[in-house]
Amino acid sequence: MSLLGIDLGGTKVAFAIFSKEGELLQKDTYLLGKRRGNAVGNLMTETTAALIDSQKSAGDPVESIGVSVPGISHSKTGTVWAPNIKGWEDYPLLEELLKVASFIPVKIDSDRACSILGELWQGNARGCLDAIFLTVGTGIGAGILANGEILRGNMDIAGAIGWMGFSRPYQEKYSACGCFEYYASGAGIARNAEIYRGLDKDYRGELSAIETGSMSAQDVFAAYDNGDKVAIKTVSQCIGYWGMAAANLVSLFNPEKIIFGGGIFGPATRFLPEIKSEAEKWGQPVSMKHVSFETSALLGDAAVFGAGCLALRNAKDKRYPPGRVSLAGK
Amino acid sequence: MSLLGIDLGGTKVAFAIFSKEGELLQKDTYLLGKRRGNAVGNLMTETTAALIDSQKSAGDPVESIGVSVPGISHSKTGTVWAPNIKGWEDYPLLEELLKVASFIPVKIDSDRACSILGELWQGNARGCLDAIFLTVGTGIGAGILANGEILRGNMDIAGAIGWMGFSRPYQEKYSACGCFEYYASGAGIARNAEIYRGLDKDYRGELSAIETGSMSAQDVFAAYDNGDKVAIKTVSQCIGYWGMAAANLVSLFNPEKIIFGGGIFGPATRFLPEIKSEAEKWGQPVSMKHVSFETSALLGDAAVFGAGCLALRNAKDKRYPPGRVSLAGK
């Protein structure tokens, strides 16, 4: 018996077959291309149906399906809000997948939740009851494991740490994505570097050649490696923000581990000791002494492993045996 | 059958008898006076033994005991760290109470946890699965209910929101109690008012008569009522901090309610609408739209009701039937 984990991203979708022991047996990735709305749903249901068939033929049938989505998974309705996929304001993904899954149970959760579940299952959070996955990429989010359970909140939007405020007074520019994300996401790093370059009239470094609005976080890290002063200022600032935000998580949740992931960790992995030092200034001292800061063991695969773990937990969960998955309003 | 809830504070201890339906039948409060260490423990065990006897004689025996403590309740060892009670660095409270409780189960938790449990049982969090009690008094802490369970963390120190950082760069003055508590606790309000009064050379208001180091938050609120400019500046600043911190809780936990309590709410209750407005600037917009900000329904009794609720939950909890409560190392 095998598990199917599906990781839907903003530009691609990955389908992975796992053994129940957590071994990744097969992974196929499809670019979404110009697909939107139902076309994305169709790609997912058709590929799922094909995988169910092929696993059955191979004598290793799919026992349970888990899905990671880039946005909010509404646990009460089975619908999904995914801001980067057109037409997915309230997409009935559970309903669609159950049509092809038949009696195989399906469980959907956010990529935040799946990332920490992936690390819990096969990565750096193995054995933890309290751990947090802090994703820093284009945006910022947190997947929170508290006492062995994923923290969901009242409307499935817990972990929206990109909205953490810390730079008073409030400025209107925070309104689109939140204060922490504005300053310390991948997009924030690029934006800050542009601002610092503009403030330094004598600056003639390598970032000065980049056209306004087209700086990337990668450009900043590359310039940092060459000792560029604007890049150093930008990155130092971010280390301060990441450290303080991580300390706030430690004070509130008293976790065993904070796991840094997403596209920026990655290149910012080397700064983990400085981030920890910064956090130690701010956080509850006993909690800080007993937390470890690590990066993702699974990198870009954290969410697909988490989808596999979701499938495993749901298969085992006697409260929701196959065939008893119900949809709100049905 | 009745429940015994005990609320130990820094200066007094309250013993309350509740019906299982949550009715407060009797409450006795004892000042700690000069008691420290074992003497505090003895007061608790002797009074507990006497109440067990008298309830038995009255035909309404105590079925379960819950205790709220002002500090950290170590769930694995049954010991308590209470910074305001001398000799309670690691006090074996569970062991002591079990000696007199015999086969009656005993459960201990922090006053943070008990405050939200009290509101859940008989206050403003009734029916909630996700709610937070933000205590603002001499210090600041948070009792967090997530998916119906108290958030404990890895070492029982979750909810230490007084350590939340938000005013970069770090300053050494935050090291004793944390940044948020430094600025926005009762002690912080008094300290800020002294600072603002010192900065304004022309100030001749009512707070100028108070000796340095002896300002209280009560003085500041009284001066606020008379339109004093230093008091207004101090309180406005605090509204900003409380609003931003509450928004951070909303973004991270997506709760149904934030309940403000402690000595400052109290006099700051009137500012709840301004605190909400401030929070709305910062927090995750959907979560902010669906959260309600309220003050404690139980006021100074929140923790003792929470101790009663702890007793009730423990009595019902089949994982820990009477007589099977075990102590680490025994």
Interface residues (C-beta under 8 A of the other chain):
Chain A: L129 D130 A142 I144 A146 N147 E149 L151 R152 G153 N154 M155 D156 I157 A158 G159 A160 I161 G162 W163 M164 G165 F166 S167 R168 P169 Y170 Y174 S175 G178 C179 G240 Y241 M244 A247 N248 L249 S251 L252 F253 N254 P255 E256 E278 K281 W282 G283 Q284 V286 S287 H290 V291
Chain B: L129 D130 A142 I144 A146 N147 E149 L151 R152 G153 N154 M155 D156 I157 A158 G159 A160 I161 G162 W163 M164 G165 F166 S167 R168 P169 Y170 Y174 S175 G178 C179 G240 Y241 M244 A247 N248 S251 L252 F253 N254 P255 E256 E278 K281 W282 G283 Q284 V286 S287 H290 V291
